[in-house]
Amino acid sequence: MASKTIKDIARAANVSYSTVSRALNRKEGVGAATRERIFVIAKEFGYTPNAIAQGLVTQRTKTIGLVLPDVTNPFFPEVAAGVELAADELGLSVFLCNTNWDKEKEERYLRLLAQRRVDGIIVSLIADEPEELVRDAVGDTPVVYVNHAPLRTERPFVAIDEDRGSYMATRHLIDQGYDTVGFIGAEAGGITSIPRLHGYRRAIEDAGIQYDERYVGLPRAGESSGSDIIMRMISEGCCPRALFAQNDVTAFSVMQGAQACGLRVPEDLAVIGFDDIPTAGFEAVGLSTIRQPKRELGRLSVELLRRQIESSLPEEGDSNQILLEPELVIRRTSGAARPQEPRR
């Protein structure tokens, strides 16, 4: 049996095609009784709107794209959950794309989503200065950056104040009495490592401690984890007594590598991360970290995208570029410094 169309509903209700269309799309110009009769007939017919046809008329597809760099990192699924919940409240469906930290894949997904005519795109970027890439890839499709605030952009974004959070993490280790505090990054020069390294360095220098590049561990060729980096630093004799890791996943890997070399956390090496993913709070782990409001990042990014799609301006006092405040969470791994014992 062929599916019913708007024309079938119009004939049954004895009204025009345009009246049925206005009623089903909840537009003005249709009387309450007529609207109700149309809805009843549509339900009896089992009418399902043709999303493609609607999109051609409204220039909306009721879909948005979400481009993330690593869905295996527990941080990003939490952001995605915030996006999905907020999008669902607006009647929007979400297409999720995982780039796996691949810049070519990131560009390809952006182009694909724009070609599929999504109403807008939320992206957690890999590139540090992405404006030309994004402009070429998506054209006029609305875009909101989430999780990071790219340099020199006028586009909407919602992110944590990474510089401040990194400063807080490093300052906490210094205040715990550690005289050598290092930094381990997951990327050599990526969008996350730059502001977090800057916040680390600012805290070191404000405390009157000379910045020492030996205590900054960024991945070299063949190194794919914090474990690789810390084991190399230990073997080279330049491991500090405390470390700020760029994110919690890196912090866990650092602790694993340190323990494999015979160091105890926090007795021999204090560690603090960034993100506060669920595992960080497990009693057996107790990772000190900087908490990000992950679902709030997702929710706010949808709100900023909605404004763009509807071409509405933010209300007075609101902004299209939002930096959220970080929160220091102190747990077991950043215990106070003790008299230094010889390295085993």
KAJOQUI-V642989 format. One record per residue. RES is the residue in one small letter. OMEGA is omega in whole degrees, 0 to 359 (NA if undefined). Layout:
<<RES/OMEGA> <RES/OMEGA>>
This chain:
<<m/182> <a/179> <s/181> <k/180> <t/177> <i/179> <k/177> <d/179> <i/180> <a/179> <r/181> <a/182> <a/181> <n/176> <v/181> <s/176> <y/182> <s/178> <t/177> <v/180> <s/179> <r/181> <a/183> <l/178> <n/175> <r/177> <k/181> <e/176> <g/179> <v/180> <g/184> <a/181> <a/179> <t/179> <r/181> <e/180> <r/180> <i/179> <f/180> <v/180> <i/179> <a/179> <k/178> <e/180> <f/184> <g/185> <y/175> <t/182> <p/174> <n/186> <a/180> <i/180> <a/178> <q/181> <g/179> <l/181> <v/187> <t/187> <q/176> <r/177> <t/183> <k/176> <t/173> <i/177> <g/176> <l/183> <v/183> <l/184> <p/187> <d/182> <v/175> <t/174> <n/186> <p/178> <f/188> <f/174> <p/177> <e/175> <v/180> <a/179> <a/177> <g/178> <v/184> <e/180> <l/181> <a/180> <a/181> <d/178> <e/180> <l/181> <g/181> <l/173> <s/186> <v/171> <f/182> <l/178> <c/180> <n/185> <t/181> <n/178> <w/180> <d/184> <k/179> <e/178> <k/177> <e/179> <e/181> <r/179> <y/179> <l/178> <r/182> <l/180> <l/178> <a/179> <q/179> <r/174> <r/173> <v/182> <d/179> <g/184> <i/171> <i/185> <v/169> <s/195> <l/171> <i/182> <a/182> <d/178> <e/193> <p/192> <e/182> <e/179> <l/183> <v/180> <r/180> <d/186> <a/190> <v/180> <g/183> <d/179> <t/179> <p/181> <v/172> <v/175> <y/178> <v/175> <n/179> <h/178> <a/181> <p/178> <l/172> <r/176> <t/174> <e/179> <r/176> <p/173> <f/170> <v/186> <a/172> <i/174> <d/187> <e/179> <d/180> <r/180> <g/179> <s/176> <y/181> <m/181> <a/181> <t/181> <r/177> <h/180> <l/178> <i/181> <d/176> <q/174> <g/181> <y/183> <d/174> <t/182> <v/182> <g/180> <f/174> <i/182> <g/178> <a/181> <e/181> <a/181> <g/184> <g/187> <i/178> <t/185> <s/185> <i/180> <p/181> <r/174> <l/179> <h/178> <g/176> <y/184> <r/180> <r/180> <a/178> <i/184> <e/177> <d/179> <a/179> <g/179> <i/181> <q/178> <y/183> <d/183> <e/179> <r/182> <y/178> <v/183> <g/174> <l/186> <p/173> <r/179> <a/179> <g/179> <e/184> <s/183> <s/175> <g/178> <s/178> <d/185> <i/182> <i/178> <m/176> <r/179> <m/179> <i/182> <s/179> <e/177> <g/181> <c/177> <c/178> <p/180> <r/178> <a/183> <l/169> <f/179> <a/186> <q/176> <n/185> <d/179> <v/176> <t/179> <a/178> <f/180> <s/177> <v/181> <m/179> <q/180> <g/180> <a/181> <q/176> <a/178> <c/176> <g/179> <l/178> <r/177> <v/8> <p/187> <e/181> <d/183> <l/175> <a/184> <v/173> <i/182> <g/182> <f/175> <d/186> <d/173> <i/187> <p/182> <t/183> <a/183> <g/179> <f/184> <e/181> <a/182> <v/178> <g/183> <l/170> <s/188> <t/172> <i/183> <r/171> <q/175> <p/193> <k/181> <r/177> <e/174> <l/180> <g/182> <r/182> <l/179> <s/176> <v/179> <e/178> <l/179> <l/178> <r/180> <r/180> <q/182> <i/182> <e/181> <s/179> <s/180> <l/175> <p/177> <e/181> <e/181> <g/178> <d/179> <s/174> <n/176> <q/191> <i/172> <l/179> <l/182> <e/176> <p/179> <e/178> <l/178> <v/185> <i/177> <r/190> <r/193> <t/179> <s/180> <g/184> <a/180> <a/176> <r/176> <p/186> <q/176> <e/179> <p/175> <r/178> <r/NA>>
